Amino acid sequence: PCHRRPAGYLTFDPKQSSDAGAGEAVARRPPFRDAIVITIGGGSYLEYQNLQDYAAQNQGGSAKRIVYGCTELLTGSEFLA
């Protein structure tokens, strides 16, 4: 299998190792400021609140703006049903 990333493909994984596999260098990117998070299926207010809390932490000295969307917004009771 081919493990090369296409040119222009970005990974925003904060846990990503700075060591790349197979001798491939990981490009350093500036921290993101804007993000759109979409959940296909049921989303919840807790997920939204967690994203807002993360954005409010002001990591790296730049404010983050996160937009959250889902195809269906569920309450806890609806999720468990």
C-alpha positions as CSV (number, residue, x, y, z in Angstrom):
1,P,0.0,0.0,0.0
2,C,1.1,3.6,-0.7
3,H,1.4,5.8,2.4
4,R,2.4,9.0,0.6
5,R,0.1,12.0,1.2
6,P,-1.2,13.9,-1.8
7,A,0.3,17.4,-2.2
8,G,-1.8,19.9,-0.3
9,Y,-3.3,17.4,2.0
10,L,-3.4,18.8,5.6
11,T,-3.6,16.9,8.8
12,F,-4.7,18.8,11.9
13,D,-3.9,16.2,14.5
14,P,-2.4,17.7,17.7
15,K,-1.2,14.3,18.8
16,Q,0.7,13.7,15.5
17,S,4.3,12.9,16.0
18,S,6.9,15.2,14.5
19,D,8.7,12.1,13.2
20,A,7.3,11.0,9.9
21,G,7.3,7.5,8.7
22,A,9.5,6.1,5.9
23,G,11.9,9.1,6.1
24,E,9.2,11.5,5.0
25,A,9.4,15.0,6.6
26,V,6.2,16.4,8.2
27,A,5.5,20.0,7.0
28,R,5.1,22.4,9.9
29,R,1.9,24.4,9.5
30,P,0.8,27.4,11.5
31,P,-1.9,26.7,14.1
32,F,-5.4,26.9,12.7
33,R,-7.7,29.8,13.5
34,D,-11.0,28.7,11.8
35,A,-12.5,25.3,11.7
36,I,-15.7,23.7,10.6
37,V,-16.8,20.5,12.4
38,I,-19.6,18.5,10.8
39,T,-21.1,15.3,12.3
40,I,-23.0,13.1,9.9
41,G,-25.7,11.7,12.1
42,G,-26.6,12.7,15.6
43,G,-24.8,15.6,17.2
44,S,-25.2,16.9,20.8
45,Y,-25.0,20.1,22.8
46,L,-22.2,18.5,24.8
47,E,-20.0,18.1,21.6
48,Y,-20.8,21.7,20.7
49,Q,-19.9,22.9,24.3
50,N,-16.6,20.9,24.2
51,L,-15.6,22.6,20.9
52,Q,-16.5,26.0,22.4
53,D,-14.4,25.3,25.5
54,Y,-11.5,24.2,23.3
55,A,-11.7,27.4,21.3
56,A,-11.8,29.5,24.5
57,Q,-8.6,28.0,25.8
58,N,-6.7,30.4,23.4
59,Q,-3.9,28.0,22.8
60,G,-0.9,29.4,20.9
61,G,-2.0,33.0,21.5
62,S,-4.5,33.1,18.7
63,A,-8.3,33.0,19.1
64,K,-10.0,30.1,17.4
65,R,-13.4,30.2,15.7
66,I,-15.1,26.8,15.4
67,V,-18.4,26.3,13.6
68,Y,-20.3,23.1,14.5
69,G,-23.0,21.3,12.5
70,C,-24.7,18.0,12.4
71,T,-27.4,16.3,10.4
72,E,-29.6,15.8,13.5
73,L,-29.3,17.4,17.0
74,L,-30.2,14.9,19.7
75,T,-31.0,15.1,23.4
76,G,-29.5,12.6,25.7
77,S,-32.8,10.7,25.9
78,E,-33.1,10.6,22.1
79,F,-29.5,9.3,21.8
80,L,-30.2,6.4,24.2
81,A,-33.5,5.5,22.7
